[in-house]
Amino acid sequence: MRLTDFIRANAPFLTAGVMLTFLSSFGQTYFISLFAGELRLAFDLSHGEWGGIYMVGTMVSAAVMVWAGGLTDLFRVRLLGPVVLVGLALSCLAMAFNPWVWALPVIIFALRFFGQGMCSHIAVIAMARWFVATRGRALSIATLGFAVGEALAPMAVVAAMTVIAWQNLWIVGALICLGAVPVLARLLAQERTPASHAETDVALGMSGRHWQRMEVLRHPLFWCMVPAALGPAAFNTAFFFHQVHIAEVKGLEHLVFVSFFPLYTLIGITSMVVSGWALDRLGTARLTPFYQLPMVVAFLLFAVSDSAWGLALGFVFLGITSGANSTLPNAFWAEFYGTAHIGAIKSMATAVMVLGSAIGPGLTGLLIDLGVGIETQFVGVAGYFCAATALMILGITRAARDLPLAKNIV
């Protein structure tokens, strides 16, 4: 089926996915970190204190995601999605009107849980379950919402804060989330593959069966994938979280720094589409082990380059992995462990991802306060991705032999 025919035939479902991934922006680090300077000033916080608050709220979000992610195996998107969007809207309002520093971790938890956690989780689980033969294509289209948010939000927010109070931007975010509720309900009025069909409308995983969460936890492949799930969330998040500080270190105005984001987004979208196309033809076993290698190049460039062109090239390599990260890992869990219990299984990976996004800003902020420069830290980050790649190659190469039609994969 041609791409245009595929989009036309599945427009309501794909649009719902794009909308949910886009609305997750209000709980993503690249959005929240845009207000880092204002929040640190308003509550008199150091880099380490702000990073610690963010880490605590995000770690609690990760813990709750382990339980809440399994709700996607029980409830349809049209029922669960509006609840999550209302929760996200209330979280935005709380950030706009909060006068207490002690409430910041609670608000960060809510933004991260409803935004980065559940909005993203619901969208990718829906694509993995609703589509099988065209799963890669569906994921690459639905996750375009991430790229649109990354492209539009930073420059729009930074520009808007020059003319209006930062609190008002959170109110706008709440109104957008509430306005999306009836739209989502209409798009999914005829939702496909409800949870009641989970045992029949599924794709099988390794050994030709449906894996359950506890079985996955006992399987070595899961633990080989944990560093890979943790890494992009931790260090991509840390990079954007400290964007104001990085711009200062590099001697750039913040607006100049965020002007690289559209390039990053363009590369990310291209990588997302290409990886989705390749996924449907080659499978995740061939592609997943190597998709984080561009991150090695990106962070080495961020470490050593002081020129705008060097940073721009770093954004290119960062975008390559970020785009592939929207499709390959999400399809990986469905392909290797099946889709019958994909919500509960993917919730563990999502929890690891959210945990990583807590560790990254907290750890790097603490190291900055201790005098370890951000550029020095980036060299260590590059080494981390080398190690994560080696583990993926080891785990996936062994596990792929148990996939259905393994002779065509390895």
N, C-alpha and C positions, 0 to 999 in steps of 0.2 A: 504494500500500500504506500502511495506517495505521501510525503509529509503533509501536504496541504489537505489531502483526503483524510489522513489520520487525525489532524487537528479538527477538521470540520465534523467528523463523526463522533469525536470525544470532547467537543468544546466545553460543555458544562463541567465535566470532571476535571479537565486540565485547567480551566479558569479558576475553579475552586482551589486547586493546588497552588497556582500562582498567587492567588489572593492571600492564602494562609502563609506562604513563605514570605511574601512581602510584608505582611502585618507583623511577622515575627521581628521585624526591624526594631520595633519599640522596646524589645527586650534583648537586643543584640549589643555586644560590647561596642561595636563601631558607632552605634547611636548614643548609648549612655555616656561613652567617653568624651563625646563632643561637649558635654556639660561638666567635664572634670574640673576645669579651671574655676567655673562659677560655684560648683559644689564645695571645692576645697576652700575657696574664699568665704563662702557663706557660713561654713561650719568650722573654719580655721583648722584644716586638716593638712598633714604632711603627705608626701607621696606614699610613704609606708602605711600611714593610718587609713588613707583612702583606699589603697590596695587591700588592706586587711578587711575593711568593711565590705568591700566588693567580694572578697574571697569567702567570707563567712556567709553572706547571703546566697552566693552561688553554690557553695558546698551543700547547704541545706536544700537548695533546689535540686541538686543532683541526687541527694538521698530520696527525696519525695518522688522524683521521676521514676525510680526503680519500681515503685508501686503504681503510680498514676499512668505510666506508659502502657501497662497492661489493659487499661480501660478501652483502648482501641480495638481489643479483641472482643469486647462485650457490647460496645455502643457504636451506632452509626456515626459517621462524620457530621451529618446534619443535626444530630442531637448533641454531640460532644463539642463540636466547633463553636456554636454560639455561647456556650457556657465559658469556654476558654477566652473568647473575645471579650465578653463582659468583664471577666476577671482581669484581663489585660487593660481594659479601659479604666477600671477602678484603680489599678496600679499606677497608671499614668497620672490620674487625678491626685493620688496620694503624693507623688513626687512633686507635683505642681504646688501643693498647699502645705507640705510638711515643714514645720518649724523646729523639729527636734532632731538632734544628731543621733540619739539612741534609736530612732525609728528608721534610719537609713538602711541598716541591714535587712529589716523586714520588707522595706519597699524594694530593695534590690532583689531579695528573694522572689517577691511577687512578679516583678518585671521579667526576671530570668526564667522563672517557672512557666508563666503563662505565655511569654514571648518566645525566647530562644528554645525553651524546652518543649512545651506542648504544641504550640502552633507549628513548629518545624516537624515534630514527631508525627502529628496527625497527618500532615501533608504527605510526607514520604512514605508512611505506612499505607496510606490510601493508594498511592501510586503502585507500591510494591504488590499490594493485594489485588487491585482492580486490573492490573495489566501483567501478563506473563511473557508472551513472545515479544512484546514491544515495551518491556519494562524500562529498558535503558532510554528509549525515546521519550516515554512518559515522564520519567524522572528528570531528564534534561530540560524538558519544557516546563514542568511544574516548578522546578527549583530556580527558574528564571526570576522568580520573585525576590530571591536572595540578592541576585545581581542588580536588579532594579533598585532595591533599597540601598545597597552599597553605593550605587552610582548617584542617586538623587539626594539621599538624606544628608550626607556630610556637607556638601557645598550649600545646599538649601538652608540647613540649620545654621552653619557658620555665617552665611550672609544675613539670615533673618535676625540673628542675635545682635546685629549692629543697629537694628531699628526697633526691636520689640524685646520685652523682658523674656528671659529664658523660660520662666515658669509658664508663660502663655503657650509656648511650643508644646509642652506636655498636655495642656488642655486640648490643643488641636489634635494631638495624637489620640486622646481619649475619644473625641468626637468621630474620628476616622474609624476607630475600632467598632464603635457602636453602630455607625452607619453601614458597616460591612455585614452585620448580623442578618438583616433581612435578605441581603444579596446572596449570602451563602445558603440560606434556607431555600431560596428560589432555584439556585443552580443545582442543588442536590435534592430536588423534590422527588426525583426518580433515581435514588442512589443505587448503584450497582453493588453486587457482592456484599450483602449485609452480613453481620457477624453470625447469624444463624446458619449460614452456608459455609462456615469456615472449614469444615471437615471435608467438603466436597469440591469447592471452588479453590483449589490450592495447587501450588507447585511443590514437588517433593525436594528434599534436601539430600545430603549425603546418605549413602546406603539405601536410598529410595524410600525414605520414611519422613515422618513429621517429628522434628525435635522439640522437646520441651525445655523450659528455662533451666531447670536444675541439671538436665543432661548437657546443655551447652556449657554451663559453668564447670562441669567436670571434664570437658573436652579440651585438649591442649591448644587447639587452634584459636579458641577464644582468647587465651592468655597471650598467644603470639600477636594477636591483633590489638590488645589493649594499649600498648605504647603508640601504635599508629592512630588509634582513635583519640588518644589523649593529646598527642603532639600538636596537630594543627589547631585544635581548640585552645590549648594552653598558650602557644607562642604566636599564633596569628592574633589571638585575642590580646595578648600582652603588647604586641606591636601597635595595634590600633588603640588600645587602652592608654598607652603612653605617647600617643601621637603628638601631643602638645610639647612634651619633654623632648622627644626625638627631634622635632622641628627646631627647638632651641639649640640642641647639641649640634645639629647640622648647620645652624646659622640661617634657617629659612623662616619666613613668615608662615604662620599656620595656614593661611588661605592658599599660599603657594604649595604647601605640602599636600593639602586635600585636593588640589587641582590634579594630582596624579591619580586620584581615585577613579575617574572615568576610564583612564587607560587600564587600570587594574580590572575594572568591571568588564571592559570590552574583551580583554584577554580571557577573563573568567568565563564569560558567556561563550566565547569560541571554544574554549576547552571543555565546557559543559556539554555543548552540542556534539563536539567531536567524540568525547568519551562516551556519550550516550549512544551514538551511532556505532562506535566500535564495540561497545558492550553487547549490543544485540547480535553482533556477528562473531565476536571472539569469546565472550563470556568474561566473568570477573576473574577467573583463575589466571588468565594470561596477563591481565592489565593491572590488577590491584597491587601486586608486589612492588611495582616501580613508580607509582604515581606521586610519591613524596620526594623523589630525588630533586625536582626543581626547587623545593624549599631549601635544600642545602645551598644551592647557588644563590637564591634570594637573600638568605640571611648573611652569607659571606659578603655579598655586595653591600648590604645595609651596614655591615661592620666596617668595611674599609673605604667606602666611597663617601666623599664630601661634596661631590658635584651633583647638580640636579639631574644630569643625564644618567649618572650611575644609579641614583635612587630610582629613577624611572625604569631602568632596566631591571632593578630588583623587584619592582612592582609587577613587571611582565612575568618573571618566573614565579612570583607569589601567586599571580592570577592563574597560571597553568595548573598548579596543584589545587588551588581553591575551587576552580571550576570542576575538576575531576572529583574532588572531595564531595561535591553535591550529588554525584551519580554513583560512582563506583562502590563506596562503602555501603550505601543504602541498598544497592542491588546485591552486594556480597552476602549480607545476612540472609536474604531471601533465597539466594541460589544455593548456599551451603547448608542452611538449616531448615529450609522449607517455609511456607507462608501460613500454615495452620495456626501457629502461635507466634507469628512474626511481631505482633505488638509487644508482647511480654519480652521476647528476645531482644528486639531492637531497643526496648526501654533501657536495658542494661548498657548497651553501647551508647545510647543517648546520655545516660547517667555518667558514664566515663567521660564523654565529651564535655558535659556541663561541669564535671569535676575539674577537668583540664582547664576550662575557661575560668575557674576559680583559682587554681594553683598559679597559672601564668601571671596574671596581674599582681597577685599577692607576693609571689616569690621575686619577681623582677622589681617591684616597688621596694621591697625590703632590701634587696641588693643595692639598689640606687642609694637608699638611705645609709647603707654601710660603706658606700664609696666605690662599689664595683660598677664601672661605667656600662651604659646600655650597649655600647659597641662591643665591649669585651664579652658581654653576655651573649650577643648574637653569634659569636664564634662557637660558643658552647652549644647553642641551639642547633647550629648546622651539624655538629657532631651527633647530637641526639637523633636527628632525622636519618643520618647514616645508619645508626644502630637499629632504629625502628624498621628501616627498609630490609636490613639483614634478617630480622625476625620474621617479617612478612614472607620473604622468600622461603625461609625454612618451613614455616607452618603451612603455607598455602600449597607448596609443592607436594608435601606429604598428604595433605587432606584432599587435594583435588583428585587423587586416585579413587576415592570413594564416591565421587559425584556420579549421577546417572549419565551414561554415555561418556564415561571418563576417558575412553580410548580416543575420543575426538578432542579432548581438552589438554591432556598432558602427553 
